[in-house]
Amino acid sequence: TLHDGHAALLRTARAQCESVVATLFVNPRQFESAADLAAYPRNEAADLDVFEAAGVDVAYLPATEEMYPDGFAASVQVGPLGEVLEGADRPGHFDGVATVVTKLFHLTQPQRAYFGQKDWQQTRVIQRLVDDLDFEIALTIVPTVRDSDGLALSSRNGQLGPEDRAAAAALWHGLQAAALAREQGERAPGRLECVLLAPVESESRARPAYGA
């Protein structure tokens, strides 16, 4: 299900490009289990309304069978960049991302492509993909769009209940505190990390999944 974070990508593309192609595909190769894939929220009609409101010229919504027909066996591997941080927690996830993005780039032939800052490691994976495979595509990274409580807009965050949302917002509070400390002159990475992690560590329902 698309949200205003996705719409921000579309609006930025509309402002910068003569024509805009939007792709919509829930990629099974990015999911760790069939249950997780089945539970992922979908609302194609609402998503098409978002495309229309943003002035999209062409919407491409391929079926899974079109993207991965019987016998499909190829994959794009991005190496160590996809194996650390979130990649260590979700083995194969970024290879799935790289594979589907490569296919979509070939199928739509964009000159520019727009991705959200929220998924920072993913943006680095795709930049590596573009550089290493010689795609003539300029990437634009659009700033994260946040809800009123500071949580980044995302399909998964939208499924959190009130208690989990409150706990998840601890990271945003930490980011704000670290940004303020830096503005006030703190430059030591270790101290900034401590400031950032303090709200997370004080929240019993929250814990960092991985570190830098």
C-alpha positions in Angstrom: 0.0 0.0 0.0 1.4 3.3 -1.0 1.7 6.2 1.4 2.9 9.8 1.3 6.5 8.7 1.4 6.0 7.0 -2.0 4.0 10.0 -3.2 6.9 12.3 -2.4 9.0 10.2 -4.9 6.4 10.7 -7.5 6.0 14.4 -6.9 9.7 14.9 -7.1 9.9 13.0 -10.4 6.9 14.9 -11.8 8.6 18.2 -11.0 11.9 17.2 -12.6 11.0 15.0 -15.6 9.1 15.3 -18.8 7.4 12.0 -18.3 7.0 9.7 -15.3 6.7 5.9 -15.2 5.8 4.4 -11.8 6.4 0.7 -11.1 4.4 -1.3 -8.5 5.5 -4.8 -7.7 5.6 -6.7 -4.4 8.8 -8.6 -4.9 8.7 -12.1 -3.4 12.5 -12.4 -3.5 12.8 -9.7 -0.8 10.8 -11.6 1.8 12.2 -14.2 4.2 9.0 -16.3 4.4 5.8 -17.0 2.5 3.8 -15.9 5.5 5.5 -12.5 5.6 4.9 -12.0 1.9 1.2 -13.0 2.3 0.8 -10.5 5.2 2.3 -7.6 3.3 -0.5 -4.9 2.8 -1.7 -4.4 -0.7 -4.4 -2.1 -2.2 -3.9 -1.8 -5.9 -6.9 0.5 -6.5 -5.8 3.0 -3.9 -2.2 2.8 -5.2 -3.4 3.7 -8.7 -5.3 6.7 -7.2 -2.0 7.8 -5.7 -0.3 7.5 -9.1 -3.0 9.5 -10.8 -3.0 12.3 -8.1 0.8 12.6 -8.6 0.5 13.0 -12.3 2.1 9.7 -13.3 2.1 9.1 -17.1 2.5 5.4 -17.1 1.9 2.8 -14.3 3.7 -0.5 -14.7 2.2 -3.3 -12.5 3.8 -6.6 -13.7 2.5 -9.9 -12.4 4.8 -12.2 -10.5 4.7 -14.7 -13.4 5.8 -12.0 -15.8 8.8 -11.0 -13.6 9.7 -14.6 -12.6 8.4 -17.0 -15.2 8.9 -20.8 -14.7 12.5 -21.7 -14.8 13.8 -18.3 -13.8 17.1 -18.8 -12.2 19.3 -15.7 -12.6 20.1 -13.3 -9.8 22.1 -10.1 -9.2 24.4 -10.2 -6.2 25.9 -7.0 -4.8 28.6 -8.6 -2.6 29.6 -7.4 0.8 27.5 -4.2 0.7 24.4 -6.4 0.8 25.7 -8.7 3.5 26.1 -6.2 6.4 23.7 -4.3 8.6 20.2 -5.2 7.5 21.6 -7.6 5.0 23.1 -9.6 7.8 19.7 -9.8 9.5 18.0 -10.7 6.2 20.2 -12.9 4.1 19.5 -12.6 0.4 17.3 -9.6 0.8 19.5 -7.2 -1.1 20.2 -9.7 -3.8 16.4 -9.9 -4.3 16.3 -6.1 -4.4 19.1 -5.9 -6.9 17.6 -8.5 -9.2 14.2 -6.9 -9.4 15.5 -3.4 -9.8 17.8 -4.6 -12.6 14.8 -6.1 -14.4 12.6 -3.0 -13.9 15.4 -0.8 -15.1 15.7 -2.9 -18.3 11.9 -3.0 -18.8 11.2 0.7 -18.3 14.5 2.3 -19.5 14.5 5.3 -17.2 17.0 8.2 -17.4 16.4 9.1 -13.7 15.2 6.9 -10.8 13.9 8.0 -7.5 14.3 6.2 -4.2 13.6 7.1 -0.5 16.3 8.0 2.0 14.4 5.9 4.6 15.9 2.8 3.1 19.5 4.1 3.1 21.3 0.8 2.7 19.1 0.0 -0.2 20.0 3.3 -1.9 23.7 2.4 -1.6 23.0 -1.1 -3.0 21.2 0.4 -6.0 23.9 3.0 -6.6 26.5 0.2 -6.6 24.3 -1.7 -9.1 24.1 1.3 -11.4 27.8 2.0 -11.2 29.0 -1.6 -11.6 26.6 -2.6 -14.4 27.0 0.7 -16.3 23.4 1.8 -16.3 23.1 5.3 -17.6 20.7 6.3 -14.9 20.9 9.2 -12.4 19.6 8.3 -9.0 17.8 10.9 -6.8 17.4 10.2 -3.1 14.3 11.8 -1.7 14.3 12.8 2.0 12.4 10.6 4.5 8.8 11.6 5.1 7.7 11.2 8.7 4.4 10.9 10.5 3.4 13.3 13.3 5.1 11.1 15.9 8.4 11.0 14.1 8.1 7.5 12.6 9.1 7.2 9.0 6.1 6.5 6.8 6.3 2.9 5.7 4.0 0.0 5.0 5.3 -2.0 7.9 5.2 0.9 10.4 1.6 1.4 9.4 0.8 -2.0 10.9 2.1 -1.2 14.4 -0.2 -0.9 17.3 -0.1 2.1 19.6 2.4 0.6 22.1 4.7 -0.5 19.4 4.5 2.9 17.7 5.4 4.6 20.9 8.4 2.3 21.4 9.6 2.6 17.8 9.5 6.4 18.1 12.4 6.2 20.5 14.8 6.0 17.6 13.4 9.3 16.2 13.9 10.9 19.6 17.5 9.6 19.6 18.2 11.0 16.2 16.8 14.4 17.2 19.0 14.4 20.3 22.1 13.5 18.4 21.4 16.1 15.7 21.0 18.8 18.5 24.2 17.7 20.2 26.0 18.0 16.9 24.6 21.5 16.3 25.9 22.4 19.7 29.4 21.3 18.8 29.7 17.7 19.7 31.8 15.9 17.0 33.0 12.7 18.7 31.3 9.8 16.9 31.2 7.6 20.1 29.5 10.4 22.1 27.0 11.1 19.4 26.2 7.4 19.3 25.6 7.3 23.0 23.3 10.3 22.8 21.4 8.7 19.9 21.0 5.3 21.7 20.0 6.7 25.1 16.2 6.9 24.3 16.3 3.5 22.6 18.0 1.8 25.6 15.5 3.4 28.0 12.6 2.0 26.1 11.9 -1.6 27.2 10.1 -2.5 23.9 12.9 -1.3 21.7 16.4 -2.5 20.9 18.9 -1.8 18.1 18.8 -4.7 15.6 22.4 -4.0 14.4 25.1 -1.4 14.7 27.4 0.5 12.3 
